Amino acid sequence: MVDQVVLITGSTSGIGLAAAHAVAAAGNPVVLHGRRPDRVADAAARLTAEGLPVAAALTADLGDRAAVEQLAAEAGTLGVGVLVNNAGVYRRERTETAAGREVTWTVNHLHPTLLTVLLLDDLLDRGGRVVNTSAVVHGRARLDLDDPEFRTRRYNHFHAYANSKLANLLMAREFAGRVGPDSGVTFNALHPGVVSTALLTEGMRVEGHDPAEVAGAAVARLAVGAEVAGVTGCYFEGDVETEPSGPGLDDDLARRLHDDTMRDLGFD
Ligand SMILES: NC(=O)c1ccc[n+]([C@@H]2O[C@H](COP(=O)([O-])OP(=O)(O)OC[C@H]3O[C@@H](n4cnc5c(N)ncnc54)[C@H](OP(=O)(O)O)[C@@H]3O)[C@@H](O)[C@H]2O)c1
């Protein structure tokens, strides 16, 4: 295992909480995160009750750019060396943030990318890692970079979610290629499994068949496992490195997504 402080977004429940447990059980101080202070405090209490190391419990709505900037500043102060972009939503209806941005695209892709970019110098200094929690449904995405927020097309909840999970996978690969294998920071994406969480049962309205602990362990392995040191730009299903499917193989789409996203976030 590596020796790093690990920020896991969306670690109040489901796969993120299981991953936080596994990361902390491996001896790495974990920074918990969620949208609601009571749920973050509950998660911290559960881990500390088992004697597991919790470095901090932070609250930030990933739909709010200022809150993400604050989260990045706090993570930098805490010495975070591994970022797990895990928080996610599945919205059955098209909804917008207070800033008028479509929620699925913003919470699942745009603002995790913002957090990654804001932490990148720290991660480079610390020989860190970025892990994006993608999903196997990336292969069924229909990403239209002219309208990723469904402003002109009729909203399709499955495609909105799958598009954001495709973006998680493509951004990990594109960042890996741009910083290069010798940079000291690695970027990978994974499908953690199919787990009966709120996102799956209330959002997608399907039942899972994998235990949260197994999915959490797969996330934790990519975050702190010694066996994947130096591995970058890869996609995993559970612990198995796998070729992405469908648009997940499209390098030109990855490049255009990266450039559009950086422009959107004001980084070019
Ligand atoms: N479940 C599956 O079968 C499955 C399969 C493939 C991929 N995934 C991916 O796994 C990740 C975790 O999902 P899950 O299934 O474990 O779902 P979950 O139990 O519903 O957890 C979602 C987490 O994201 C946080 N979150 C949601 N909206 C947020 C926001 N606006 N700001 C900050 N945090 C927010 C939640 O925090 P609060 O509790 O504070 O709201 C919660 O901690 C997601 O990226 C999902 O796409 C899941």
The ligand as an SDF file (V2000), in Angstrom:
LIG
                    3D

 48 52  0  0  0  0  0  0  0  0999 V2000
  -24.0520    1.6260   -7.5620 N   0  0  0  0  0  0  0  0  0  0  0  0
  -23.5880    1.0970   -8.6940 C   0  0  0  0  0  0  0  0  0  0  0  0
  -23.9640   -0.0330   -9.0980 O   0  0  0  0  0  0  0  0  0  0  0  0
  -22.5770    1.8390   -9.5120 C   0  0  0  0  0  0  0  0  0  0  0  0
  -22.0850    1.2410  -10.6910 C   0  0  0  0  0  0  0  0  0  0  0  0
  -21.1220    1.9020  -11.4240 C   0  0  0  0  0  0  0  0  0  0  0  0
  -20.6590    3.1240  -11.0010 C   0  0  0  0  0  0  0  0  0  0  0  0
  -21.1490    3.7180   -9.8700 N   0  0  0  0  0  0  0  0  0  0  0  0
  -20.6250    5.0280   -9.4560 C   0  0  0  0  0  0  0  0  0  0  0  0
  -20.2050    4.9290   -8.1090 O   0  0  0  0  0  0  0  0  0  0  0  0
  -20.2090    6.2390   -7.5340 C   0  0  0  0  0  0  0  0  0  0  0  0
  -20.8480    6.1750   -6.1590 C   0  0  0  0  0  0  0  0  0  0  0  0
  -22.2120    5.8720   -6.3130 O   0  0  0  0  0  0  0  0  0  0  0  0
  -23.0500    4.9520   -5.3190 P   0  0  0  0  0  0  0  0  0  0  0  0
  -23.7240    3.9580   -6.1640 O   0  0  0  0  0  0  0  0  0  0  0  0
  -22.2030    4.5260   -4.1870 O   0  0  0  0  0  0  0  0  0  0  0  0
  -24.1740    6.0030   -4.8760 O   0  0  0  0  0  0  0  0  0  0  0  0
  -24.6980    6.5960   -3.4900 P   0  0  0  0  0  0  0  0  0  0  0  0
  -24.6830    5.5780   -2.4070 O   0  0  0  0  0  0  0  0  0  0  0  0
  -26.0060    7.2480   -3.8390 O   0  0  0  0  0  0  0  0  0  0  0  0
  -23.6080    7.6930   -3.0980 O   0  0  0  0  0  0  0  0  0  0  0  0
  -23.4840    8.9000   -3.7920 C   0  0  0  0  0  0  0  0  0  0  0  0
  -22.5250    9.7900   -3.0310 C   0  0  0  0  0  0  0  0  0  0  0  0
  -22.3320   10.9830   -3.7980 O   0  0  0  0  0  0  0  0  0  0  0  0
  -22.5830   12.0900   -2.9590 C   0  0  0  0  0  0  0  0  0  0  0  0
  -23.1700   13.1850   -3.7170 N   0  0  0  0  0  0  0  0  0  0  0  0
  -24.2480   13.1520   -4.5350 C   0  0  0  0  0  0  0  0  0  0  0  0
  -24.4950   14.3820   -5.0240 N   0  0  0  0  0  0  0  0  0  0  0  0
  -23.5510   15.1960   -4.5030 C   0  0  0  0  0  0  0  0  0  0  0  0
  -23.2920   16.5750   -4.6260 C   0  0  0  0  0  0  0  0  0  0  0  0
  -24.0590   17.3910   -5.3610 N   0  0  0  0  0  0  0  0  0  0  0  0
  -22.2550   17.0910   -3.9500 N   0  0  0  0  0  0  0  0  0  0  0  0
  -21.4930   16.2850   -3.1800 C   0  0  0  0  0  0  0  0  0  0  0  0
  -21.6750   14.9800   -3.0220 N   0  0  0  0  0  0  0  0  0  0  0  0
  -22.7110   14.4380   -3.6730 C   0  0  0  0  0  0  0  0  0  0  0  0
  -23.5410   11.6130   -1.8890 C   0  0  0  0  0  0  0  0  0  0  0  0
  -23.4230   12.4690   -0.7610 O   0  0  0  0  0  0  0  0  0  0  0  0
  -24.6520   12.7900    0.2320 P   0  0  0  0  0  0  0  0  0  0  0  0
  -24.9030   11.5460    0.9760 O   0  0  0  0  0  0  0  0  0  0  0  0
  -24.1680   13.8550    1.1420 O   0  0  0  0  0  0  0  0  0  0  0  0
  -25.7900   13.2150   -0.6270 O   0  0  0  0  0  0  0  0  0  0  0  0
  -23.0270   10.1930   -1.6530 C   0  0  0  0  0  0  0  0  0  0  0  0
  -21.9440   10.2270   -0.7490 O   0  0  0  0  0  0  0  0  0  0  0  0
  -20.9510    7.1390   -8.5370 C   0  0  0  0  0  0  0  0  0  0  0  0
  -19.9920    7.9000   -9.2550 O   0  0  0  0  0  0  0  0  0  0  0  0
  -21.6220    6.1560   -9.4670 C   0  0  0  0  0  0  0  0  0  0  0  0
  -21.8130    6.7030  -10.7630 O   0  0  0  0  0  0  0  0  0  0  0  0
  -22.1060    3.0970   -9.1170 C   0  0  0  0  0  0  0  0  0  0  0  0
  1  2  1  0
  2  3  2  0
  2  4  1  0
  4  5  1  0
  4 48  2  0
  5  6  2  0
  6  7  1  0
  7  8  2  0
  8  9  1  0
  8 48  1  0
  9 10  1  0
  9 46  1  0
 10 11  1  0
 11 12  1  0
 11 44  1  0
 12 13  1  0
 13 14  1  0
 14 15  2  0
 14 16  1  0
 14 17  1  0
 17 18  1  0
 18 19  2  0
 18 20  1  0
 18 21  1  0
 21 22  1  0
 22 23  1  0
 23 24  1  0
 23 42  1  0
 24 25  1  0
 25 26  1  0
 25 36  1  0
 26 27  1  0
 26 35  1  0
 27 28  2  0
 28 29  1  0
 29 30  1  0
 29 35  2  0
 30 31  1  0
 30 32  2  0
 32 33  1  0
 33 34  2  0
 34 35  1  0
 36 37  1  0
 36 42  1  0
 37 38  1  0
 38 39  2  0
 38 40  1  0
 38 41  1  0
 42 43  1  0
 44 45  1  0
 44 46  1  0
 46 47  1  0
M  CHG  2   8   1  16  -1
M  END
$$$$
